Amino acid sequence: MGVVGRPSQTVCEKMIDVIVLGAAAGGGFPQWNSAAPGCVAARTRQGAKARTQASLAVSADGKRWFILNASPDLRQQIIDTPALHHQGSLRGTPIQGVVLTCGEIDAVTGLLTLREREPFTLMGSDSTLQQLADNPIFGALDPEIVPRVPLILDEATSLMNKDGIPSGLLLTAFAVPGKAPLYAEAAGSRPDETLGLSITDGKKMMLFIPGCAQITPEIVERVAAADLVFFDGTLWRDDEMIRAGLSPKSGQRMGHVSVNDAGGPVECFTTCEKPCKVLIHINNSNPILFEDSPERKDVERAGWTVAEDGMTFRLDTP
């Protein structure tokens, strides 16, 4: 519990299998148009590892998988992940469904990679599914083949395999403070705009909260009860992109708490000793991406793992 692992290793030996397909925030790491220090370090492999945009794969049997957020890098992530490779018939996939936490570009664009008339279930909030419905390009995923299932908040639902058999995993979606995607801000924000996901096999539980604008007492309570938590690690401090001259936007303007600020995850989850805690959705400006940075050492001393592409986690059920 809490031991830092590398992409070829399993972290948190404790069955819910989890693969980190991508660990970076929007734009990835390095970002395609950036010569900021972190991106240069990742591009030259000097003290920082490259990461694709944030997504997880989750399974109860190691054979059939559910994708949490479809990042723009999903095609490459599938290629890089043998567990997601199809075996046998001419076409197919072990991917049973995709669950979305929001309608942000870095969470939905990868759906277009999955448009080759391959059946799977697409799940998201009413707001997110409506944003997809309003954009005709997502009609490439024919609803007759890829049914869209709205998630009812705070209600446990069985994740079903494509053959109609329950996967053994129960999913509960819950609202967290956030914001509408940039392209949809003019329509205003709705309570189900940003979700956290709880997945359990009935005994062990994991949380996926890649975007969160405020850590509420309810979120702290959920984290304290979990066995494994992936939490928003976008920025180290709220104004870091402004200070670096990378953007006029603060973390709060983008809908993210910051790792080391008051009210951030390091402070708020200090007393949550049960879960293995992992930072994900990490922006290219965040100094924790440098392997030897003081900030990286600080979060590791605080009991956090900094996610890398290819990391695997297993929650074993007796």
Phi and psi restraints in degrees (value plus and minus 20) as a CYANA .aco file:
   2 GLY   PHI      63.1   103.1
   2 GLY   PSI     -17.6    22.4
   3 VAL   PHI     -99.7   -59.7
   3 VAL   PSI     112.6   152.6
   4 VAL   PHI     -93.4   -53.4
   4 VAL   PSI     109.2   149.2
   5 GLY   PHI    -132.0   -92.0
   5 GLY   PSI     147.2   187.2
   6 ARG   PHI    -129.4   -89.4
   6 ARG   PSI     148.1   188.1
   7 PRO   PHI     -75.0   -35.0
   7 PRO   PSI     -47.3    -7.3
   8 SER   PHI    -109.2   -69.2
   8 SER   PSI     -19.9    20.1
   9 GLN   PHI    -131.3   -91.3
   9 GLN   PSI     145.5   185.5
  10 THR   PHI    -121.8   -81.8
  10 THR   PSI     112.4   152.4
  11 VAL   PHI    -124.9   -84.9
  11 VAL   PSI     127.6   167.6
  12 CYS   PHI      43.6    83.6
  12 CYS   PSI      44.1    84.1
  13 GLU   PHI     -82.2   -42.2
  13 GLU   PSI      99.1   139.1
  16 ILE   PHI    -131.9   -91.9
  16 ILE   PSI      99.0   139.0
  17 ASP   PHI    -114.9   -74.9
  17 ASP   PSI     117.1   157.1
  18 VAL   PHI    -153.3  -113.3
  18 VAL   PSI     113.0   153.0
  19 ILE   PHI    -138.8   -98.8
  19 ILE   PSI     109.7   149.7
  20 VAL   PHI    -100.2   -60.2
  20 VAL   PSI      85.8   125.8
  21 LEU   PHI     -96.4   -56.4
  21 LEU   PSI     -57.3   -17.3
  22 GLY   PHI    -172.3  -132.3
  22 GLY   PSI     127.3   167.3
  23 ALA   PHI    -141.6  -101.6
  23 ALA   PSI     -28.4    11.6
  24 ALA   PHI    -110.6   -70.6
  24 ALA   PSI     142.6   182.6
  25 ALA   PHI     -98.8   -58.8
  25 ALA   PSI    -195.0  -155.0
  26 GLY   PHI     -75.5   -35.5
  26 GLY   PSI     115.9   155.9
  27 GLY   PHI      77.7   117.7
  27 GLY   PSI     -40.5    -0.5
  28 GLY   PHI      52.3    92.3
  28 GLY   PSI    -196.5  -156.5
  29 PHE   PHI    -162.1  -122.1
  29 PHE   PSI      88.8   128.8
  30 PRO   PHI     -97.2   -57.2
  30 PRO   PSI     131.7   171.7
  31 GLN   PHI     -95.1   -55.1
  31 GLN   PSI     122.2   162.2
  32 TRP   PHI     -79.2   -39.2
  32 TRP   PSI     -50.8   -10.8
  33 ASN   PHI    -131.8   -91.8
  33 ASN   PSI      -0.1    39.9
  34 SER   PHI    -132.1   -92.1
  34 SER   PSI     115.9   155.9
  35 ALA   PHI    -136.2   -96.2
  35 ALA   PSI       5.1    45.1
  36 ALA   PHI     -84.1   -44.1
  36 ALA   PSI     137.2   177.2
  37 PRO   PHI     -73.1   -33.1
  37 PRO   PSI     -63.6   -23.6
  38 GLY   PHI     -83.3   -43.3
  38 GLY   PSI     -62.4   -22.4
  39 CYS   PHI     -87.7   -47.7
  39 CYS   PSI     -58.0   -18.0
  40 VAL   PHI     -83.5   -43.5
  40 VAL   PSI     -62.6   -22.6
  41 ALA   PHI     -82.2   -42.2
  41 ALA   PSI     -61.4   -21.4
  42 ALA   PHI     -89.3   -49.3
  42 ALA   PSI     -59.4   -19.4
  43 ARG   PHI     -87.5   -47.5
  43 ARG   PSI     -53.9   -13.9
  44 THR   PHI    -118.5   -78.5
  44 THR   PSI     -19.2    20.8
  45 ARG   PHI      38.3    78.3
  45 ARG   PSI      25.6    65.6
  46 GLN   PHI    -136.8   -96.8
  46 GLN   PSI      61.8   101.8
  47 GLY   PHI      69.0   109.0
  47 GLY   PSI     -16.3    23.7
  48 ALA   PHI    -171.7  -131.7
  48 ALA   PSI     114.1   154.1
  49 LYS   PHI    -110.1   -70.1
  49 LYS   PSI     119.1   159.1
  50 ALA   PHI     -85.5   -45.5
  50 ALA   PSI     129.9   169.9
  51 ARG   PHI    -161.7  -121.7
  51 ARG   PSI     122.1   162.1
  52 THR   PHI    -108.4   -68.4
  52 THR   PSI     156.8   196.8
  53 GLN   PHI     -97.0   -57.0
  53 GLN   PSI     129.3   169.3
  54 ALA   PHI     -81.4   -41.4
  54 ALA   PSI     109.4   149.4
  55 SER   PHI    -186.4  -146.4
  55 SER   PSI     128.6   168.6
  56 LEU   PHI    -143.7  -103.7
  56 LEU   PSI     135.8   175.8
  57 ALA   PHI    -138.9   -98.9
  57 ALA   PSI     114.2   154.2
  58 VAL   PHI    -149.7  -109.7
  58 VAL   PSI     119.7   159.7
  59 SER   PHI    -167.3  -127.3
  59 SER   PSI     132.3   172.3
  60 ALA   PHI    -119.9   -79.9
  60 ALA   PSI     -32.1     7.9
  61 ASP   PHI    -152.6  -112.6
  61 ASP   PSI     -18.5    21.5
  62 GLY   PHI      54.0    94.0
  62 GLY   PSI     -13.9    26.1
  63 LYS   PHI    -141.9  -101.9
  63 LYS   PSI     -59.3   -19.3
  64 ARG   PHI    -134.9   -94.9
  64 ARG   PSI     110.8   150.8
  65 TRP   PHI    -146.1  -106.1
  65 TRP   PSI     129.2   169.2
  66 PHE   PHI    -136.9   -96.9
  66 PHE   PSI     114.0   154.0
  67 ILE   PHI    -116.2   -76.2
  67 ILE   PSI     111.0   151.0
  68 LEU   PHI    -124.2   -84.2
  68 LEU   PSI      87.0   127.0
  69 ASN   PHI      51.4    91.4
  69 ASN   PSI     108.4   148.4
  70 ALA   PHI    -121.2   -81.2
  70 ALA   PSI      70.9   110.9
  71 SER   PHI     -92.8   -52.8
  71 SER   PSI     141.4   181.4
  72 PRO   PHI     -79.0   -39.0
  72 PRO   PSI     -38.8     1.2
  73 ASP   PHI    -114.2   -74.2
  73 ASP   PSI      -6.2    33.8
  74 LEU   PHI     -79.7   -39.7
  74 LEU   PSI     -59.8   -19.8
  75 ARG   PHI     -77.6   -37.6
  75 ARG   PSI     -69.3   -29.3
  76 GLN   PHI     -86.3   -46.3
  76 GLN   PSI     -56.0   -16.0
  77 GLN   PHI     -82.6   -42.6
  77 GLN   PSI     -60.3   -20.3
  78 ILE   PHI     -84.5   -44.5
  78 ILE   PSI     -64.7   -24.7
  79 ILE   PHI     -79.2   -39.2
  79 ILE   PSI     -57.6   -17.6
  80 ASP   PHI    -101.8   -61.8
  80 ASP   PSI     -22.5    17.5
  81 THR   PHI    -142.2  -102.2
  81 THR   PSI      76.2   116.2
  82 PRO   PHI     -73.9   -33.9
  82 PRO   PSI     -52.3   -12.3
  83 ALA   PHI     -81.9   -41.9
  83 ALA   PSI     -40.4    -0.4
  84 LEU   PHI    -119.0   -79.0
  84 LEU   PSI     -13.3    26.7
  85 HIS   PHI    -103.0   -63.0
  85 HIS   PSI     118.7   158.7
  86 HIS   PHI     -97.3   -57.3
  86 HIS   PSI     122.7   162.7
  87 GLN   PHI    -145.6  -105.6
  87 GLN   PSI     125.8   165.8
  88 GLY   PHI      79.3   119.3
  88 GLY   PSI    -127.5   -87.5
  89 SER   PHI     -82.7   -42.7
  89 SER   PSI     149.8   189.8
  90 LEU   PHI     -78.7   -38.7
  90 LEU   PSI     -62.1   -22.1
  91 ARG   PHI    -156.2  -116.2
  91 ARG   PSI     133.1   173.1
  92 GLY   PHI     141.2   181.2
  92 GLY   PSI    -197.9  -157.9
  93 THR   PHI    -182.1  -142.1
  93 THR   PSI     125.7   165.7
  94 PRO   PHI     -97.6   -57.6
  94 PRO   PSI     -21.8    18.2
  95 ILE   PHI     -97.3   -57.3
  95 ILE   PSI     100.0   140.0
  96 GLN   PHI    -114.9   -74.9
  96 GLN   PSI     -48.8    -8.8
  97 GLY   PHI    -188.6  -148.6
  97 GLY   PSI     145.3   185.3
  98 VAL   PHI    -146.5  -106.5
  98 VAL   PSI     111.4   151.4
  99 VAL   PHI    -136.0   -96.0
  99 VAL   PSI     108.3   148.3
 100 LEU   PHI    -125.4   -85.4
 100 LEU   PSI     117.9   157.9
 101 THR   PHI    -113.7   -73.7
 101 THR   PSI     -32.5     7.5
 102 CYS   PHI    -190.0  -150.0
 102 CYS   PSI    -199.6  -159.6
 103 GLY   PHI    -124.3   -84.3
 103 GLY   PSI      -5.1    34.9
 104 GLU   PHI     -79.8   -39.8
 104 GLU   PSI     129.9   169.9
 105 ILE   PHI     -75.3   -35.3
 105 ILE   PSI     -60.4   -20.4
 106 ASP   PHI     -97.3   -57.3
 106 ASP   PSI     -20.3    19.7
 107 ALA   PHI    -129.7   -89.7
 107 ALA   PSI     -36.0     4.0
 108 VAL   PHI    -141.7  -101.7
 108 VAL   PSI     -39.6     0.4
 109 THR   PHI     -81.5   -41.5
 109 THR   PSI     -52.1   -12.1
 110 GLY   PHI     -84.4   -44.4
 110 GLY   PSI     -35.1     4.9
 111 LEU   PHI     -78.0   -38.0
 111 LEU   PSI     -52.5   -12.5
 112 LEU   PHI     -87.6   -47.6
 112 LEU   PSI     -41.5    -1.5
 113 THR   PHI     -86.8   -46.8
 113 THR   PSI     -46.7    -6.7
 114 LEU   PHI    -118.9   -78.9
 114 LEU   PSI       9.5    49.5
 115 ARG   PHI    -111.4   -71.4
 115 ARG   PSI     -20.1    19.9
 116 GLU   PHI     -97.3   -57.3
 116 GLU   PSI      31.1    71.1
 117 ARG   PHI      31.4    71.4
 117 ARG   PSI      19.3    59.3
 118 GLU   PHI    -123.3   -83.3
 118 GLU   PSI     100.9   140.9
 119 PRO   PHI     -92.1   -52.1
 119 PRO   PSI     116.3   156.3
 120 PHE   PHI    -182.7  -142.7
 120 PHE   PSI     148.4   188.4
 121 THR   PHI    -119.4   -79.4
 121 THR   PSI     115.2   155.2
 122 LEU   PHI    -130.3   -90.3
 122 LEU   PSI     101.5   141.5
 123 MET   PHI    -141.0  -101.0
 123 MET   PSI     120.8   160.8
 124 GLY   PHI    -192.2  -152.2
 124 GLY   PSI     155.7   195.7
 125 SER   PHI     -90.5   -50.5
 125 SER   PSI     144.4   184.4
 126 ASP   PHI     -75.2   -35.2
 126 ASP   PSI     -63.2   -23.2
 127 SER   PHI     -81.4   -41.4
 127 SER   PSI     -67.7   -27.7
 128 THR   PHI     -86.2   -46.2
 128 THR   PSI     -63.6   -23.6
 129 LEU   PHI     -85.0   -45.0
 129 LEU   PSI     -53.2   -13.2
 130 GLN   PHI     -88.8   -48.8
 130 GLN   PSI     -58.6   -18.6
 131 GLN   PHI     -81.9   -41.9
 131 GLN   PSI     -58.4   -18.4
 132 LEU   PHI     -87.1   -47.1
 132 LEU   PSI     -62.4   -22.4
 133 ALA   PHI     -84.3   -44.3
 133 ALA   PSI     -51.2   -11.2
 134 ASP   PHI     -95.7   -55.7
 134 ASP   PSI     -34.5     5.5
 135 ASN   PHI    -125.8   -85.8
 135 ASN   PSI      90.4   130.4
 136 PRO   PHI     -81.8   -41.8
 136 PRO   PSI     -40.1    -0.1
 137 ILE   PHI     -83.7   -43.7
 137 ILE   PSI     -49.2    -9.2
 138 PHE   PHI     -97.7   -57.7
 138 PHE   PSI     -23.0    17.0
 139 GLY   PHI     -86.1   -46.1
 139 GLY   PSI     -31.8     8.2
 140 ALA   PHI     -82.4   -42.4
 140 ALA   PSI     -42.3    -2.3
 141 LEU   PHI    -115.2   -75.2
 141 LEU   PSI      73.8   113.8
 142 ASP   PHI     -79.2   -39.2
 142 ASP   PSI      99.1   139.1
 143 PRO   PHI     -78.6   -38.6
 143 PRO   PSI     -39.5     0.5
 144 GLU   PHI     -90.0   -50.0
 144 GLU   PSI     -45.3    -5.3
 145 ILE   PHI    -123.2   -83.2
 145 ILE   PSI     -57.9   -17.9
 146 VAL   PHI    -137.0   -97.0
 146 VAL   PSI      64.8   104.8
 147 PRO   PHI     -83.9   -43.9
 147 PRO   PSI     121.4   161.4
 148 ARG   PHI    -122.6   -82.6
 148 ARG   PSI      98.8   138.8
 149 VAL   PHI    -133.6   -93.6
 149 VAL   PSI      94.3   134.3
 150 PRO   PHI     -91.1   -51.1
 150 PRO   PSI     118.8   158.8
 151 LEU   PHI    -107.8   -67.8
 151 LEU   PSI     111.9   151.9
 152 ILE   PHI    -110.5   -70.5
 152 ILE   PSI     100.3   140.3
 153 LEU   PHI     -82.1   -42.1
 153 LEU   PSI     120.8   160.8
 154 ASP   PHI      42.9    82.9
 154 ASP   PSI       1.5    41.5
 155 GLU   PHI    -141.4  -101.4
 155 GLU   PSI     102.0   142.0
 156 ALA   PHI     -89.6   -49.6
 156 ALA   PSI     114.4   154.4
 157 THR   PHI    -154.9  -114.9
 157 THR   PSI     122.6   162.6
 158 SER   PHI     -94.9   -54.9
 158 SER   PSI     109.5   149.5
 159 LEU   PHI     -96.2   -56.2
 159 LEU   PSI      97.3   137.3
 160 MET   PHI    -118.8   -78.8
 160 MET   PSI     115.1   155.1
 161 ASN   PHI     -90.4   -50.4
 161 ASN   PSI     144.8   184.8
 162 LYS   PHI     -85.9   -45.9
 162 LYS   PSI     -41.4    -1.4
 163 ASP   PHI    -103.8   -63.8
 163 ASP   PSI     -15.8    24.2
 164 GLY   PHI      68.1   108.1
 164 GLY   PSI     -19.6    20.4
 165 ILE   PHI    -111.6   -71.6
 165 ILE   PSI     114.9   154.9
 166 PRO   PHI     -79.0   -39.0
 166 PRO   PSI     120.7   160.7
 167 SER   PHI     -94.9   -54.9
 167 SER   PSI     -40.1    -0.1
 168 GLY   PHI      79.3   119.3
 168 GLY   PSI     -21.7    18.3
 169 LEU   PHI    -132.2   -92.2
 169 LEU   PSI     118.9   158.9
 170 LEU   PHI    -128.6   -88.6
 170 LEU   PSI     113.9   153.9
 171 LEU   PHI    -132.4   -92.4
 171 LEU   PSI     113.2   153.2
 172 THR   PHI    -146.4  -106.4
 172 THR   PSI     103.7   143.7
 173 ALA   PHI    -118.7   -78.7
 173 ALA   PSI     120.5   160.5
 174 PHE   PHI    -159.4  -119.4
 174 PHE   PSI     127.7   167.7
 175 ALA   PHI     -95.5   -55.5
 175 ALA   PSI     120.7   160.7
 176 VAL   PHI    -147.3  -107.3
 176 VAL   PSI     134.3   174.3
 177 PRO   PHI     -78.2   -38.2
 177 PRO   PSI     114.4   154.4
 178 GLY   PHI    -184.9  -144.9
 178 GLY   PSI    -169.8  -129.8
 179 LYS   PHI    -173.0  -133.0
 179 LYS   PSI     143.5   183.5
 180 ALA   PHI     -89.1   -49.1
 180 ALA   PSI     133.3   173.3
 181 PRO   PHI     -77.6   -37.6
 181 PRO   PSI     131.4   171.4
 182 LEU   PHI     -73.0   -33.0
 182 LEU   PSI     -62.1   -22.1
 183 TYR   PHI     -89.9   -49.9
 183 TYR   PSI     -34.0     6.0
 184 ALA   PHI    -136.5   -96.5
 184 ALA   PSI     -10.1    29.9
 185 GLU   PHI     -83.1   -43.1
 185 GLU   PSI     -50.4   -10.4
 186 ALA   PHI     -81.9   -41.9
 186 ALA   PSI     -45.4    -5.4
 187 ALA   PHI    -103.1   -63.1
 187 ALA   PSI     -25.1    14.9
 188 GLY   PHI      66.0   106.0
 188 GLY   PSI     145.3   185.3
 189 SER   PHI    -120.2   -80.2
 189 SER   PSI     124.8   164.8
 190 ARG   PHI    -135.5   -95.5
 190 ARG   PSI     137.9   177.9
 191 PRO   PHI     -80.3   -40.3
 191 PRO   PSI     -45.5    -5.5
 192 ASP   PHI    -119.4   -79.4
 192 ASP   PSI       1.2    41.2
 193 GLU   PHI     -88.2   -48.2
 193 GLU   PSI     -56.7   -16.7
 194 THR   PHI    -147.0  -107.0
 194 THR   PSI     107.8   147.8
 195 LEU   PHI    -137.3   -97.3
 195 LEU   PSI     132.4   172.4
 196 GLY   PHI    -125.6   -85.6
 196 GLY   PSI     134.9   174.9
 197 LEU   PHI    -142.8  -102.8
 197 LEU   PSI     112.6   152.6
 198 SER   PHI    -132.2   -92.2
 198 SER   PSI     108.8   148.8
 199 ILE   PHI    -147.6  -107.6
 199 ILE   PSI     109.7   149.7
 200 THR   PHI    -159.3  -119.3
 200 THR   PSI     133.1   173.1
 201 ASP   PHI    -120.3   -80.3
 201 ASP   PSI     -10.0    30.0
 202 GLY   PHI      82.4   122.4
 202 GLY   PSI     -37.1     2.9
 203 LYS   PHI    -147.0  -107.0
 203 LYS   PSI     -65.2   -25.2
 204 LYS   PHI    -127.1   -87.1
 204 LYS   PSI     133.3   173.3
 205 MET   PHI    -159.8  -119.8
 205 MET   PSI     118.7   158.7
 206 MET   PHI    -141.3  -101.3
 206 MET   PSI     133.6   173.6
 207 LEU   PHI    -141.4  -101.4
 207 LEU   PSI     124.9   164.9
 208 PHE   PHI    -148.8  -108.8
 208 PHE   PSI      89.7   129.7
 209 ILE   PHI    -152.6  -112.6
 209 ILE   PSI      59.0    99.0
 210 PRO   PHI    -100.4   -60.4
 210 PRO   PSI     -31.7     8.3
 211 GLY   PHI    -160.2  -120.2
 211 GLY   PSI     109.5   149.5
 212 CYS   PHI    -178.0  -138.0
 212 CYS   PSI     103.7   143.7
 213 ALA   PHI    -110.3   -70.3
 213 ALA   PSI     -36.3     3.7
 214 GLN   PHI    -179.8  -139.8
 214 GLN   PSI     114.1   154.1
 215 ILE   PHI    -110.9   -70.9
 215 ILE   PSI      91.0   131.0
 216 THR   PHI    -112.0   -72.0
 216 THR   PSI     144.5   184.5
 217 PRO   PHI     -77.1   -37.1
 217 PRO   PSI     -53.4   -13.4
 218 GLU   PHI     -85.7   -45.7
 218 GLU   PSI     -59.0   -19.0
 219 ILE   PHI     -86.9   -46.9
 219 ILE   PSI     -62.6   -22.6
 220 VAL   PHI     -78.0   -38.0
 220 VAL   PSI     -62.1   -22.1
 221 GLU   PHI     -82.5   -42.5
 221 GLU   PSI     -62.1   -22.1
 222 ARG   PHI     -84.7   -44.7
 222 ARG   PSI     -63.4   -23.4
 223 VAL   PHI     -83.8   -43.8
 223 VAL   PSI     -61.7   -21.7
 224 ALA   PHI     -81.1   -41.1
 224 ALA   PSI     -49.0    -9.0
 225 ALA   PHI    -110.1   -70.1
 225 ALA   PSI     -30.2     9.8
 226 ALA   PHI    -103.9   -63.9
 226 ALA   PSI     144.2   184.2
 227 ASP   PHI    -119.7   -79.7
 227 ASP   PSI     -44.2    -4.2
 228 LEU   PHI    -169.1  -129.1
 228 LEU   PSI     110.7   150.7
 229 VAL   PHI    -151.9  -111.9
 229 VAL   PSI     106.1   146.1
 230 PHE   PHI    -125.1   -85.1
 230 PHE   PSI      98.3   138.3
 231 PHE   PHI    -148.2  -108.2
 231 PHE   PSI     133.6   173.6
 232 ASP   PHI     -69.3   -29.3
 232 ASP   PSI      92.8   132.8
 233 GLY   PHI    -139.4   -99.4
 233 GLY   PSI       9.7    49.7
 234 THR   PHI     -72.8   -32.8
 234 THR   PSI     -77.9   -37.9
 235 LEU   PHI    -142.1  -102.1
 235 LEU   PSI     133.0   173.0
 236 TRP   PHI     -99.0   -59.0
 236 TRP   PSI     -62.4   -22.4
 237 ARG   PHI    -157.9  -117.9
 237 ARG   PSI     133.8   173.8
 238 ASP   PHI     -79.9   -39.9
 238 ASP   PSI     -56.2   -16.2
 239 ASP   PHI    -123.7   -83.7
 239 ASP   PSI      -0.6    39.4
 240 GLU   PHI     -85.4   -45.4
 240 GLU   PSI     -55.0   -15.0
 241 MET   PHI     -92.7   -52.7
 241 MET   PSI     -52.4   -12.4
 242 ILE   PHI     -88.1   -48.1
 242 ILE   PSI     -67.3   -27.3
 243 ARG   PHI     -80.3   -40.3
 243 ARG   PSI     -56.7   -16.7
 244 ALA   PHI    -101.5   -61.5
 244 ALA   PSI     -25.3    14.7
 245 GLY   PHI      53.0    93.0
 245 GLY   PSI       3.8    43.8
 246 LEU   PHI    -113.4   -73.4
 246 LEU   PSI     -45.5    -5.5
 247 SER   PHI    -185.2  -145.2
 247 SER   PSI     131.8   171.8
 248 PRO   PHI    -102.9   -62.9
 248 PRO   PSI     -18.9    21.1
 249 LYS   PHI    -117.6   -77.6
 249 LYS   PSI     119.2   159.2
 250 SER   PHI    -104.5   -64.5
 250 SER   PSI     148.2   188.2
 251 GLY   PHI     -80.1   -40.1
 251 GLY   PSI     -63.3   -23.3
 252 GLN   PHI     -81.1   -41.1
 252 GLN   PSI     -58.8   -18.8
 253 ARG   PHI     -82.7   -42.7
 253 ARG   PSI     -50.3   -10.3
 254 MET   PHI    -108.4   -68.4
 254 MET   PSI     -23.9    16.1
 255 GLY   PHI      67.9   107.9
 255 GLY   PSI       9.8    49.8
 256 HIS   PHI    -152.6  -112.6
 256 HIS   PSI     114.3   154.3
 257 VAL   PHI     -91.0   -51.0
 257 VAL   PSI     144.5   184.5
 258 SER   PHI    -132.8   -92.8
 258 SER   PSI     124.3   164.3
 259 VAL   PHI     -74.1   -34.1
 259 VAL   PSI     -66.5   -26.5
 260 ASN   PHI    -125.9   -85.9
 260 ASN   PSI     -20.0    20.0
 261 ASP   PHI     -98.3   -58.3
 261 ASP   PSI     142.0   182.0
 262 ALA   PHI     -77.3   -37.3
 262 ALA   PSI     114.3   154.3
 263 GLY   PHI      63.6   103.6
 263 GLY   PSI     -14.7    25.3
 264 GLY   PHI    -110.1   -70.1
 264 GLY   PSI     158.5   198.5
 265 PRO   PHI     -85.5   -45.5
 265 PRO   PSI     -55.7   -15.7
 266 VAL   PHI     -80.5   -40.5
 266 VAL   PSI     -64.3   -24.3
 267 GLU   PHI     -93.2   -53.2
 267 GLU   PSI     -68.7   -28.7
 268 CYS   PHI     -91.8   -51.8
 268 CYS   PSI     -47.9    -7.9
 269 PHE   PHI    -126.0   -86.0
 269 PHE   PSI      -1.3    38.7
 270 THR   PHI     -77.1   -37.1
 270 THR   PSI     -60.1   -20.1
 271 THR   PHI    -106.1   -66.1
 271 THR   PSI     -21.4    18.6
 272 CYS   PHI    -105.6   -65.6
 272 CYS   PSI      69.6   109.6
 273 GLU   PHI    -111.4   -71.4
 273 GLU   PSI     -37.8     2.2
 274 LYS   PHI     -91.2   -51.2
 274 LYS   PSI     -67.2   -27.2
 275 PRO   PHI     -99.6   -59.6
 275 PRO   PSI     133.7   173.7
 276 CYS   PHI     -97.2   -57.2
 276 CYS   PSI     104.9   144.9
 277 LYS   PHI    -130.5   -90.5
 277 LYS   PSI     106.4   146.4
 278 VAL   PHI    -148.9  -108.9
 278 VAL   PSI     110.2   150.2
 279 LEU   PHI    -108.9   -68.9
 279 LEU   PSI     112.1   152.1
 280 ILE   PHI    -159.6  -119.6
 280 ILE   PSI     150.1   190.1
 281 HIS   PHI      40.2    80.2
 281 HIS   PSI      37.7    77.7
 282 ILE   PHI    -118.0   -78.0
 282 ILE   PSI     103.3   143.3
 283 ASN   PHI     -93.9   -53.9
 283 ASN   PSI     132.6   172.6
 284 ASN   PHI     -84.4   -44.4
 284 ASN   PSI     -34.5     5.5
 285 SER   PHI    -106.1   -66.1
 285 SER   PSI     -29.5    10.5
 286 ASN   PHI     -98.7   -58.7
 286 ASN   PSI     101.3   141.3
 287 PRO   PHI     -85.8   -45.8
 287 PRO   PSI     -32.9     7.1
 288 ILE   PHI     -87.1   -47.1
 288 ILE   PSI     -32.2     7.8
 289 LEU   PHI     -93.5   -53.5
 289 LEU   PSI     -40.6    -0.6
 290 PHE   PHI     -98.2   -58.2
 290 PHE   PSI     103.3   143.3
 291 GLU   PHI     -85.2   -45.2
 291 GLU   PSI     -46.4    -6.4
 292 ASP   PHI    -132.1   -92.1
 292 ASP   PSI      -3.0    37.0
 293 SER   PHI     -95.1   -55.1
 293 SER   PSI     132.4   172.4
 294 PRO   PHI     -77.8   -37.8
 294 PRO   PSI     -56.3   -16.3
 295 GLU   PHI     -86.1   -46.1
 295 GLU   PSI     -59.3   -19.3
 296 ARG   PHI     -83.1   -43.1
 296 ARG   PSI     -64.1   -24.1
 297 LYS   PHI     -84.1   -44.1
 297 LYS   PSI     -56.9   -16.9
 298 ASP   PHI     -82.6   -42.6
 298 ASP   PSI     -66.2   -26.2
 299 VAL   PHI     -90.3   -50.3
 299 VAL   PSI     -53.6   -13.6
 300 GLU   PHI     -89.0   -49.0
 300 GLU   PSI     -58.8   -18.8
 301 ARG   PHI     -83.6   -43.6
 301 ARG   PSI     -50.4   -10.4
 302 ALA   PHI    -100.5   -60.5
 302 ALA   PSI     -18.3    21.7
 303 GLY   PHI      74.4   114.4
 303 GLY   PSI      -3.6    36.4
 304 TRP   PHI    -123.6   -83.6
 304 TRP   PSI     126.8   166.8
 305 THR   PHI    -122.7   -82.7
 305 THR   PSI     117.2   157.2
 306 VAL   PHI    -113.6   -73.6
 306 VAL   PSI      96.8   136.8
 307 ALA   PHI     -84.5   -44.5
 307 ALA   PSI     123.8   163.8
 308 GLU   PHI    -148.0  -108.0
 308 GLU   PSI     130.3   170.3
 309 ASP   PHI     -77.3   -37.3
 309 ASP   PSI     115.6   155.6
 310 GLY   PHI      71.0   111.0
 310 GLY   PSI     -29.1    10.9
 311 MET   PHI     -81.0   -41.0
 311 MET   PSI     123.1   163.1
 312 THR   PHI    -141.4  -101.4
 312 THR   PSI     127.6   167.6
 313 PHE   PHI    -154.1  -114.1
 313 PHE   PSI     126.3   166.3
 314 ARG   PHI    -157.6  -117.6
 314 ARG   PSI     110.5   150.5
 315 LEU   PHI    -127.5   -87.5
 315 LEU   PSI      83.1   123.1
 316 ASP   PHI    -101.7   -61.7
 316 ASP   PSI     116.5   156.5
 317 THR   PHI    -125.9   -85.9
 317 THR   PSI     104.7   144.7
